[in-house]
Structures are given as C-alpha cells and as structure tokens.
Amino acid sequence: MFRVSLRLGAIVGGGSDEQIESLETYGSKLGMAFQVTDDLLDETGDEDQVGKKTGKDAMRGKLTFPTMLGGAESRRRASVLIEEACQALAGFDAAAEPLVSLASFVLDREK
C-alpha cells in the first residue's frame, strides 16, 4: 500500500526513474516496518493506548514477527528497516523530511 502510493505520486509528480525507485524502496521498507510494529503492538500493546483489542493474532494462531523472531529481534529488524527506508531518500535532501518523520513515527508509534 505504501509502495504503490509513493510510486504513483512520483510518476504523477514527474519523478525520474531513480526517484521512483528510491520512493518504492522507501515504501517497501516502511510497509514492512509498519507490519512488524503492528505485530509487536498486538502482542505487547496496551489496549487503551493502541485503541483496539490486542492479542487477536495469538488467539487466531496467526504467524507474526514476534512469534517467529521474538520481541527484541522484531524491534531490531523494524529499526533496521526504518534506517534503510530513510537511506533510500538520501537523494531528496531536505524535501524528504516529511517522509523521514513518518518513518520515525512508524517505528515509535504506540497506536
């Protein structure tokens, strides 16, 4: 979802092939980090903070990052994915700041 939105925005905005590829990489890494953090929140989040019922994945027997890798490794992987996502934006300089901020939010979110 993130990847296609960024790709389409880059195309409509007249981005170069390099810019489109950079934004696709950012979107792919961001999307994966979002999923990892969502899995972590479902497993360890506070329902009042998260704003939804937690523990649903475990009740359904769903395979998640924390069940496969453990919580600490999942958090480490999410951090690496966010770092890689932000590195993909290096060619955009200051114009990428909103996307860098979004990446930080995804990593640190509690909801």
Backbone as numpy.savetxt, mean C-alpha at the origin, in Angstrom:
# Nx Ny Nz CAx CAy CAz Cx Cy Cz
-6.09 -1.87 -8.24 -6.92 -0.68 -8.24 -6.04 0.58 -8.24
-5.05 0.60 -7.34 -4.14 1.76 -7.29 -3.38 1.88 -8.61
-2.87 0.75 -9.07 -2.02 0.73 -10.26 -2.76 1.26 -11.49
-3.95 0.76 -11.73 -4.69 1.18 -12.92 -5.09 2.65 -12.82
-5.44 3.10 -11.63 -5.81 4.51 -11.46 -4.63 5.42 -11.79
-3.46 5.04 -11.32 -2.27 5.84 -11.58 -1.89 5.79 -13.05
-1.99 4.61 -13.65 -1.65 4.47 -15.07 -2.58 5.33 -15.93
-3.87 5.24 -15.67 -4.82 6.02 -16.47 -4.61 7.52 -16.27
-4.35 7.92 -15.04 -4.07 9.34 -14.79 -2.84 9.82 -15.53
-1.80 8.99 -15.57 -0.57 9.35 -16.28 -0.81 9.45 -17.78
-1.59 8.53 -18.30 -1.89 8.55 -19.74 -2.70 9.79 -20.10
-3.76 10.03 -19.36 -4.61 11.20 -19.60 -3.81 12.49 -19.43
-2.89 12.50 -18.47 -2.07 13.68 -18.23 -0.90 13.84 -19.19
-0.78 12.93 -20.16 0.28 13.05 -21.15 1.65 12.63 -20.64
1.69 11.72 -19.67 2.96 11.26 -19.12 3.78 10.48 -20.13
5.08 10.54 -19.96 5.98 9.77 -20.83 5.87 8.29 -20.45
6.42 7.44 -21.31 6.43 6.01 -21.00 7.14 5.74 -19.67
8.21 6.45 -19.41 8.96 6.29 -18.17 8.11 6.72 -16.97
7.40 7.82 -17.10 6.55 8.28 -16.01 5.40 7.30 -15.75
4.82 6.79 -16.81 3.73 5.81 -16.67 4.25 4.57 -15.95
5.40 4.09 -16.35 5.99 2.91 -15.71 6.30 3.18 -14.23
6.83 4.35 -13.94 7.14 4.70 -12.55 5.88 4.73 -11.69
4.82 5.31 -12.23 3.57 5.38 -11.48 2.92 4.01 -11.33
3.06 3.16 -12.35 2.55 1.79 -12.22 3.29 1.03 -11.13
4.61 1.19 -11.09 5.41 0.54 -10.04 4.98 1.04 -8.68
4.84 2.35 -8.55 4.38 2.93 -7.28 3.04 2.32 -6.89
2.09 2.29 -7.82 0.75 1.77 -7.52 0.75 0.31 -7.13
1.57 -0.48 -7.79 1.66 -1.90 -7.48 2.22 -2.13 -6.07
3.30 -1.42 -5.75 3.91 -1.55 -4.42 2.98 -1.00 -3.34
2.34 0.12 -3.62 1.41 0.71 -2.66 0.23 -0.22 -2.40
-0.31 -0.81 -3.45 -1.44 -1.72 -3.31 -1.09 -2.94 -2.46
0.10 -3.49 -2.69 0.51 -4.65 -1.89 0.71 -4.25 -0.43
1.33 -3.10 -0.20 1.53 -2.63 1.18 0.18 -2.37 1.85
-0.78 -1.84 1.11 -2.11 -1.62 1.65 -2.72 -2.94 2.10
-2.59 -3.98 1.28 -3.15 -5.28 1.64 -2.48 -5.86 2.89
-1.17 -5.74 2.95 -0.45 -6.25 4.13 -0.93 -5.53 5.38
-1.02 -4.20 5.33 -1.45 -3.46 6.52 -2.91 -3.75 6.84
-3.74 -3.96 5.83 -5.13 -4.31 6.07 -5.21 -5.66 6.78
-4.40 -6.62 6.35 -4.36 -7.92 7.02 -3.91 -7.77 8.47
-2.90 -6.95 8.69 -2.42 -6.72 10.06 -3.50 -6.07 10.91
-4.19 -5.09 10.37 -5.26 -4.42 11.12 -6.39 -5.39 11.45
-6.70 -6.29 10.52 -7.75 -7.25 10.79 -7.35 -8.19 11.91
-6.07 -8.50 11.99 -5.60 -9.43 13.01 -5.38 -8.77 14.37
-4.83 -7.56 14.38 -4.41 -6.97 15.65 -5.07 -5.63 15.96
-5.85 -5.10 15.02 -6.43 -3.78 15.21 -7.55 -3.75 16.23
-7.77 -2.59 16.78 -8.86 -2.34 17.70 -10.10 -1.98 16.88
-11.19 -2.69 17.11 -12.40 -2.47 16.32 -12.87 -1.03 16.34
-12.76 -0.36 17.48 -13.19 1.03 17.58 -12.30 1.93 16.72
-11.00 1.67 16.70 -10.10 2.48 15.88 -10.23 2.14 14.41
-10.30 0.86 14.11 -10.37 0.41 12.72 -11.70 0.81 12.09
-12.75 0.83 12.89 -14.05 1.22 12.37 -14.82 0.08 11.74
-14.34 -1.14 11.94 -15.05 -2.31 11.43 -14.67 -3.51 12.29
-15.43 -4.57 12.14 -15.17 -5.79 12.90 -13.80 -6.35 12.49
-13.01 -6.70 13.49 -11.71 -7.31 13.22 -11.78 -8.81 13.48
-10.77 -9.52 13.03 -10.72 -10.96 13.22 -11.52 -11.76 12.22
-12.10 -11.08 11.22 -12.93 -11.76 10.22 -12.11 -12.74 9.38
-10.89 -12.35 9.04 -10.06 -13.21 8.19 -9.78 -14.54 8.88
-9.44 -14.51 10.16 -9.15 -15.73 10.90 -10.40 -16.60 11.02
-11.54 -15.97 11.27 -12.79 -16.73 11.39 -13.13 -17.45 10.08
-12.77 -16.84 8.97 -13.05 -17.43 7.66 -11.95 -18.36 7.19
-10.87 -18.46 7.96 -9.75 -19.30 7.57 -8.98 -18.74 6.38
-9.08 -17.44 6.20 -8.45 -16.77 5.07 -6.93 -16.74 5.23
-6.23 -16.99 4.16 -4.77 -16.91 4.16 -4.36 -15.44 4.07
-3.63 -14.97 5.06 -3.23 -13.57 5.11 -1.72 -13.48 5.28
-1.19 -12.28 5.11 0.24 -12.09 5.29 0.68 -12.43 6.72
-0.02 -11.96 7.75 0.42 -12.32 9.11 0.37 -13.82 9.39
-0.62 -14.53 8.83 -0.66 -15.97 9.08 0.46 -16.69 8.33
0.87 -16.16 7.20 1.96 -16.78 6.43 3.33 -16.39 6.96
3.50 -15.11 7.30 4.82 -14.57 7.62 5.01 -14.18 9.07
3.93 -14.03 9.80 4.00 -13.49 11.14 3.86 -11.97 11.10
3.52 -11.41 12.23 3.26 -9.97 12.31 4.49 -9.12 12.05
5.61 -9.46 12.68 6.82 -8.65 12.53 7.32 -8.65 11.09
7.33 -9.80 10.47 7.81 -9.88 9.08 6.83 -9.18 8.15
5.55 -9.27 8.43 4.55 -8.56 7.60 4.76 -7.06 7.68
4.99 -6.54 8.89 5.25 -5.10 9.05 6.53 -4.69 8.31
7.56 -5.54 8.39 8.82 -5.24 7.70 8.58 -5.21 6.19
7.85 -6.17 5.69 7.58 -6.22 4.24 6.77 -5.01 3.79
5.79 -4.62 4.57 5.00 -3.43 4.22 5.91 -2.21 4.16
6.81 -2.09 5.10 7.75 -0.97 5.12 8.64 -0.97 3.88
9.14 -2.13 3.50 9.99 -2.25 2.31 9.19 -1.89 1.05
7.96 -2.37 0.98 7.12 -2.04 -0.18 6.87 -0.55 -0.30
6.64 0.11 0.82 6.43 1.57 0.80 7.70 2.27 0.37
8.83 1.83 0.87 10.12 2.42 0.47 10.33 2.25 -1.04
10.05 1.08 -1.56 10.19 0.84 -3.00 9.20 1.67 -3.81
7.99 1.82 -3.30 6.99 2.65 -3.98 7.48 4.08 -4.09
8.00 4.61 -3.00 8.49 5.99 -2.99 9.71 6.16 -3.88
10.57 5.16 -3.93 11.74 5.21 -4.81 11.32 5.28 -6.27
10.21 4.65 -6.60 9.72 4.68 -7.98 9.33 6.09 -8.42
9.12 6.98 -7.45 8.70 8.35 -7.75 9.87 9.33 -7.85
11.08 8.83 -7.76 12.27 9.70 -7.70 12.33 10.71 -8.85
11.92 10.34 -10.02 11.98 11.23 -11.17 10.97 12.36 -11.16
10.05 12.35 -10.22 9.02 13.38 -10.16 9.36 14.53 -9.22
10.43 14.39 -8.48 10.88 15.41 -7.53 9.74 15.84 -6.59
9.59 17.13 -6.36 8.61 17.65 -5.39 7.16 17.38 -5.81
6.93 17.19 -7.10 5.57 16.94 -7.58 4.99 15.64 -7.02
5.86 14.75 -6.56 5.42 13.46 -6.03 5.07 13.51 -4.55
5.26 14.63 -3.92 5.06 14.72 -2.47 3.68 14.22 -2.01
2.58 14.54 -2.69 1.29 13.99 -2.24 1.25 12.46 -2.28
1.90 11.87 -3.27 1.93 10.41 -3.36 2.82 9.81 -2.27
3.91 10.47 -1.95 4.78 10.03 -0.86 4.00 10.10 0.46
3.25 11.16 0.65 2.43 11.30 1.87 1.38 10.21 1.95
0.77 9.89 0.82 -0.22 8.81 0.78 0.42 7.49 1.19
1.62 7.24 0.68 2.33 6.00 1.02 2.60 5.93 2.52
3.01 7.03 3.10 3.27 7.06 4.55 1.99 6.79 5.32
0.89 7.34 4.86 -0.41 7.10 5.51 -0.77 5.62 5.47
-0.58 4.98 4.32 -0.90 3.56 4.18 -0.10 2.74 5.18
1.16 3.06 5.33 2.00 2.30 6.24 1.61 2.51 7.70
1.24 3.72 8.04 0.98 4.07 9.44 -0.49 4.07 9.83
-1.34 3.71 8.92 -2.78 3.83 9.19 -3.24 2.92 10.31
-4.26 3.36 10.97 -4.88 2.60 12.04 -6.33 2.28 11.72
-6.75 2.69 10.53 -8.14 2.46 10.07 -8.10 1.88 8.69
